[in-house]
Amino acid sequence: MELSKIKLLKAKQRVAEIRQFYKHVMTYLLFNFAFMYLGNFYGVKIRIYADFIVSNKFTADGFEYYPLWFIWGVFLILDTIKVFVIPSFFGSRWEAKKIKELTEK
């Protein structure tokens, strides 16, 4: 495979990763706003396991249960690191340097 085709394939994979990240962000926002509305006006909550209940219901005393936006937000932050931070550490410069290092051995 020639170099330009490899670069094009990598670029397409990168665009697909970024698109998937933006879908994750939109799903996070839409679902959490809907869940906040349902939690505050209808008392909707999700029992995950035994006493582990998530809800976005907010009262004057704070959240009644574990807030879903926070738990899901942790995973969204991890996804952000995976998509935007890690590739900069192991990007094309690192890849070229590693290829040169391995071919010289």
BATIVEX-127344 format. One record per residue (C-alpha): x, y, z. Coordinates in steps of 0.02 Angstrom, whole numbers, plus 50000, padded with zeros to 5 digits. Example, Ala and Ser with C-alpha at 12.3 -4.5 7.8 and 13.67 -1.06 7.14 Angstrom:
BEGIN
506154977550390 506844994750357 
END
This chain:
BEGIN
500005000050000 500715016849956 501005030350084 499605042050026 498315028150041 498925024150217 498795042450266 497045043550192 496505027950286 497205034850450 496355051650419 494685042950390 494895032850550 495315048750646 493785057750578 492705042850626 493405043550805 493035062150819 491295060050746 490935046250872 491535057651013 490355071650958 488925059150953 489385054151131 489335072451187 487645075551104 486915059651179 487585064751349 486805082051339 485115076651270 484905061851385 485435071451541 484295086251506 482835074451475 483265064151629 483425080051734 481695085651676 480935068551711 481815067351878 481285084551940 479485084151880 479055065551884 480305058352009 481095046551883 482615037151947 483585021951890 484065008052009 485715001151946 486074988452081 485324986252255 485475003452337 486445011352194 485155023252119 485505037051994 484415052151966 484675070051909 483365076252032 484005091452125 483195098052284 483635112052404 484695099452500 485645093952345 485485078152244 484405064252317 485395050352233 487005048952134 486865061351990 486905052751822 487705067851737 489205066251855 489455047551832 489245048451644 490315064251641 491795054551711 491655042551564 491475057251444 493085064651513 493965048051487 493305047551309 493945065351281 495675060151341 495635044851228 495135054851073 496105071151094 497515069151220 498225051851186 498395054250997 499445069851026 500645059451132 500675045251007 500385055550850 501235055650682 502875062950748 503015049350879 502545036250749 503865042350625 505195042850762 504745025250819 504775018350641 506485026250612 507115019250777 506495001650739 507145001450560 508875006750615 509064991850731 
END
